[in-house]
């Protein structure tokens, strides 16, 4: 008769959700060729612009072990429809960015995956409501002595932002 498996180890402390999910995701990611979840979790920091928002790693395919020369894996990226041709041209730059991030040859080739990326593109933020005339006049009169136009524009944006926060009651004063 087979021996019973030991009861699960209890953790008498709070555990972050990311730690719990990470241990559940690791076997699934290993089946997709990823040794760890770093490439997927840090994709926005690793990938060059605009690929950080319009593409996502799908799987890594490693070369067979009987090859004598060491080479990196083939990374298949899921990208937004219509960007596959650009991905084919930008593949070496994306591979270089990934290898630079990890510090060793991880990816030799980047290819487009067959399934498209369905990532939601964030909608542009709605402009804030207009401030009362008195507030706008107060900001302009306060900034009248400033001569540098760039500095004046930056300070005006700062003053307008602070006024919006005060109107919403997000700051104390």
C-alpha positions as a printed NumPy array, in Angstrom:
array([[  0.   ,   0.   ,   0.   ],
       [  1.293,   3.462,  -0.882],
       [  2.291,   5.771,   1.93 ],
       [  0.12 ,   8.768,   2.631],
       [  1.416,  12.115,   1.537],
       [  2.378,  14.417,   4.381],
       [ -0.087,  17.164,   5.297],
       [  0.614,  20.549,   3.728],
       [  3.053,  22.745,   5.592],
       [  1.257,  25.411,   7.576],
       [  2.429,  28.964,   7.475],
       [  1.563,  30.689,  10.698],
       [  2.066,  34.085,   9.145],
       [  0.543,  36.245,   6.488],
       [  1.68 ,  35.539,   2.972],
       [  1.456,  37.977,   0.091],
       [ -0.825,  36.996,  -2.73 ],
       [  2.001,  37.322,  -5.244],
       [  4.025,  34.681,  -3.394],
       [  1.098,  32.273,  -3.335],
       [  0.235,  32.776,  -7.007],
       [  3.879,  32.609,  -8.045],
       [  4.296,  29.091,  -6.736],
       [  1.123,  28.068,  -8.559],
       [  2.249,  29.709, -11.822],
       [  5.758,  28.275, -11.919],
       [  4.781,  24.8  , -13.226],
       [  2.627,  26.341, -15.972],
       [  5.417,  28.714, -16.981],
       [  7.952,  25.864, -17.064],
       [  5.739,  24.047, -19.571],
       [  5.917,  27.197, -21.753],
       [  9.728,  27.159, -21.566],
       [ 10.248,  29.869, -18.931],
       [ 12.684,  28.971, -16.161],
       [ 11.251,  31.71 , -13.949],
       [  8.519,  34.319, -14.11 ],
       [ 10.938,  37.265, -14.357],
       [ 10.574,  37.769, -18.109],
       [  6.8  ,  37.948, -17.915],
       [  6.553,  39.837, -14.637],
       [  9.092,  42.489, -15.654],
       [  8.156,  42.706, -19.342],
       [  7.193,  46.414, -19.208],
       [ 10.651,  47.234, -17.83 ],
       [ 12.533,  44.893, -20.172],
       [ 10.912,  45.507, -23.55 ],
       [ 11.705,  48.583, -25.617],
       [  8.921,  51.032, -26.399],
       [  6.263,  50.359, -27.875],
       [  6.668,  46.597, -27.501],
       [  6.118,  46.799, -23.763],
       [  2.463,  47.682, -24.411],
       [  1.596,  45.933, -27.669],
       [  3.297,  42.57 , -27.141],
       [  3.659,  39.917, -24.444],
       [  5.906,  36.827, -24.191],
       [  4.068,  33.647, -25.104],
       [  6.72 ,  30.93 , -24.865],
       [ 10.439,  30.19 , -25.051],
       [ 11.667,  27.372, -27.254],
       [ 15.113,  26.117, -26.34 ],
       [ 17.469,  24.53 , -28.905],
       [ 18.028,  20.799, -28.77 ],
       [ 20.82 ,  19.648, -26.485],
       [ 22.739,  17.797, -29.185],
       [ 23.862,  21.054, -30.823],
       [ 27.54 ,  21.824, -30.206],
       [ 27.301,  25.628, -30.25 ],
       [ 25.558,  27.444, -27.408],
       [ 22.749,  29.627, -28.623],
       [ 19.843,  31.322, -26.977],
       [ 16.197,  30.398, -27.063],
       [ 13.553,  31.496, -29.541],
       [ 11.055,  33.849, -27.881],
       [  7.557,  33.837, -29.308],
       [  5.727,  37.11 , -28.678],
       [  2.004,  37.62 , -28.875],
       [  1.493,  41.037, -30.44 ],
       [ -1.453,  43.212, -31.372],
       [ -2.799,  42.425, -34.814],
       [ -1.071,  44.354, -37.564],
       [  2.297,  44.53 , -35.794],
       [  3.725,  41.14 , -36.779],
       [  5.717,  42.551, -39.7  ],
       [  7.233,  45.251, -37.501],
       [  8.013,  42.578, -34.919],
       [  9.943,  40.634, -37.544],
       [ 12.084,  43.709, -38.252],
       [ 12.502,  44.768, -34.615],
       [ 13.222,  41.243, -33.334],
       [ 16.999,  41.707, -32.963],
       [ 16.495,  44.932, -30.964],
       [ 13.985,  43.228, -28.662],
       [ 16.332,  40.243, -28.184],
       [ 19.208,  42.619, -27.41 ],
       [ 17.098,  44.445, -24.803],
       [ 16.167,  41.149, -23.11 ],
       [ 19.765,  39.904, -23.106],
       [ 21.005,  43.257, -21.794],
       [ 18.485,  43.109, -18.947],
       [ 19.461,  39.596, -17.869],
       [ 23.166,  40.023, -18.571],
       [ 23.631,  36.876, -20.658],
       [ 22.47 ,  35.344, -23.934],
       [ 18.928,  34.252, -23.174],
       [ 17.116,  34.998, -26.447],
       [ 18.697,  34.642, -29.866],
       [ 15.597,  35.115, -32.015],
       [ 12.22 ,  36.763, -31.571],
       [  9.259,  35.51 , -33.575],
       [  5.571,  36.246, -33.688],
       [  3.239,  33.787, -31.989],
       [  0.152,  32.58 , -33.805],
       [ -2.304,  33.913, -31.23 ],
       [ -2.724,  37.699, -31.064],
       [ -2.248,  39.788, -27.933],
       [ -5.569,  40.958, -26.554],
       [ -4.149,  43.456, -24.067],
       [ -6.411,  46.356, -23.369],
       [ -4.93 ,  49.663, -24.425],
       [ -5.572,  52.194, -21.654],
       [ -7.953,  54.957, -22.624],
       [ -6.587,  58.481, -22.432],
       [ -7.423,  60.222, -19.186],
       [-10.298,  62.684, -19.27 ],
       [ -9.246,  66.289, -18.822],
       [ -9.957,  67.646, -15.34 ],
       [-12.861,  70.061, -14.917],
       [-12.161,  73.751, -15.294],
       [-11.1  ,  75.71 , -12.233],
       [-13.039,  78.729, -10.998],
       [-11.943,  82.048, -12.523],
       [-10.73 ,  83.356,  -9.178],
       [ -8.332,  80.434,  -8.792],
       [ -6.971,  80.802, -12.324],
       [ -6.466,  84.551, -11.794],
       [ -4.702,  83.92 ,  -8.475],
       [ -2.297,  81.493, -10.173],
       [ -1.591,  83.969, -13.008],
       [ -0.991,  86.933, -10.681],
       [  1.283,  84.862,  -8.459],
       [  3.353,  83.821, -11.485],
       [  3.458,  87.28 , -13.125],
       [  6.989,  88.11 , -11.859],
       [  8.442,  84.872, -13.367],
       [ 10.205,  85.729, -16.647],
       [ 11.292,  82.308, -17.944],
       [  8.4  ,  80.95 , -20.092],
       [  9.264,  77.264, -19.525],
       [  9.476,  77.724, -15.77 ],
       [  6.287,  79.766, -15.79 ],
       [  4.419,  77.029, -17.705],
       [  5.692,  74.336, -15.342],
       [  4.698,  76.329, -12.266],
       [  1.28 ,  77.023, -13.774],
       [  0.733,  73.287, -14.333],
       [  1.835,  72.636, -10.756],
       [ -0.506,  75.284,  -9.365],
       [ -3.413,  74.008, -11.439],
       [ -2.806,  70.441, -10.3  ],
       [ -2.652,  71.488,  -6.654],
       [ -5.867,  73.466,  -7.039],
       [ -7.62 ,  70.418,  -8.507],
       [ -6.463,  68.283,  -5.577],
       [ -7.714,  70.868,  -3.081],
       [-11.09 ,  70.987,  -4.808],
       [-11.421,  67.227,  -4.46 ],
       [-10.349,  67.36 ,  -0.811],
       [ -7.261,  65.184,  -1.317],
       [ -4.823,  67.467,   0.463],
       [ -4.952,  69.069,   3.847],
       [ -4.962,  72.863,   4.089]])
